[in-house]
């Protein structure tokens, strides 16, 4: 049921018709925009609290002044109201609600369903056949775990494309970190399957079962006088015990557990989550939700928990237990809501002792440390930005800056980057890369022209147009950029960014850059210790890093992807035969049609097709 007040908002008339049942309310401003979403056990009592004659909260007074309309949806239970509130906040993103902007895709470790399974990192939908373990808080945490596992279990971690084209074992086989299933005869199917199963049990937290199995194998090998094999099992057991000691959580801690620490100062909140799975600490991560001014800590934590666990984003799962360092009035309600969503019992508690209390304290310390670093960075950023605004003498504040850079190697695989900074610093969610095509290799002017046309060649939202636009280059690049933007004025909504070229000094050392101002082309040489220059260097270096990272990835992909994979009729066996017989991809490219036809399994017709595909005929 939905109840709406008259179009000319009258709180007294509205409150007369509101139900005492549980439900969710949406507050609208005069423009019809949802500015706040809330839930209540008793809608009438909760909404009446907004319109009392004396309201202490500045946030509430400011909110009430903007209310033009309220819509109410009644629910059967308070749990339903909590879930509906979350869905509406996610839909409308109201400016007076606490908002968690977490678009991160959480990584998993996967053991594939291949004939010779591989262990690797996986992001996104779990469509690949195999067993998944996680999710982990970051890719770094997964890579660290994979590196440790490589020392214990000689299971391949290479991609299937690499595995399919090996004719001899790689260096990892020599280092005894892979059993070499890619080459026949190096490891038996049974032994490899046993190592995969041990790795699977280890990731499932059954460390003692793994150690027991290895001890049995070691004793059996020793009893049969296979001392070299027994020594390998002994080394594996020792390595596994060392890793278990580093990762395991002592005490009676549940397998699935998140520990949440909170720090809140100067209107900024940091929520630090410690992830524990299968008895192991997988890692942790700090979150900084958007918090409207004068918001209570209780609302910050509750909103975070609901948005964090109910969004189901990036492969995140609800654990069996959530520990908090802040006591919430609605802990039981939140637990019921999470349990209903997860389909199993979830406990949410703040009053703990012994081992759990120790982890709560650790999460709280990490939250406080991360918040202090954030506030220090914001203070430094504000000082640098204030000085830059004074230096540039702009009409208004700088809310958005962008910087463009071009990266290539001898004209190969050109990539352009666009990085974005707002008043808080780097705004990585809006970073973009552009693969540059259809230009002469090494023509940076043409590359800059293409990227600017693609960036600004369509209608822009006012807040997406930068106040300042930096071009990593000299006067030539700046002039080209001015020409392009002059043609795009219709798309900029009447806002014209200030263009600034960043020319490197003769020695190309930091601090010796020359700033070239747009239109006047006046040159500025700022002191090396000037905070405004440090901000410009940060933006320029970030664009350079982002461009180079993209260029290297594009170049590596081109060089590691076998061109043979795209040729019809050339499957894994024929690719391996070609590479093995002729001695590598470069030799295949050099081979004539007759040379290709001599490879076992390659007919004259197929050899002709391969030659034409490789040479573009």
Buried (B, 14 or more C-beta within 10 A) or exposed (E): EEBEBEEEBEBEEBBEEBEEBBBBBBBBBEEEEBBBBBBBBBBBEBBBEBBEEEBEBEBBEEBBEBBBBBBBBBBEBBBBBBBBBBBBBBEBEBBBBBBBEBEBBBBBBBBBEBEBBBBBBBBEEBEEEBBBBBBBBBBEBBEBBBEBBBBBBBBBBBEBEBBBBBEEBBEBBEEEBBBBBBBEEBBEEEBBBBBBBBBBBBBBBBBEEBBEBBEEBBEEBBEEEBEEBBEBBBBBBEBBEEBBEEBBBEEEBBBBBBBBBBBBEEEBBBBBBBBBBBBBBBBBBBBBBBBBEBBEBEBBBBBBBBBBBBBEBBBBEBBBBBBBBBEBEBBEBBBBBBBBBBEEEBBBBBEBEEEBEBBBEBBBBBBBBBBEEBBEEBEBBEBBBBBBBEBBEEEEEBBBBBBBBBBBEEEEBBBBBBBBBBBBBBBEEBBBBBEBEEBEEBBBBBBBBBBBBBBBEEEBEEEBBBBBBBBBBBEEBBBBBBEBBEEBEEEBBEEBBBBBBBBBEEEEEBBEBBBBBBEEEEEEEBEEEBBBBBBBBBBBBBBBBBBBBBBBEBBEEEEEEBBBEEBEEBEBEBBBBBBBBBEEBEEBBEBEEEBBBEBEEBEEEBBBBBBEBBEEE
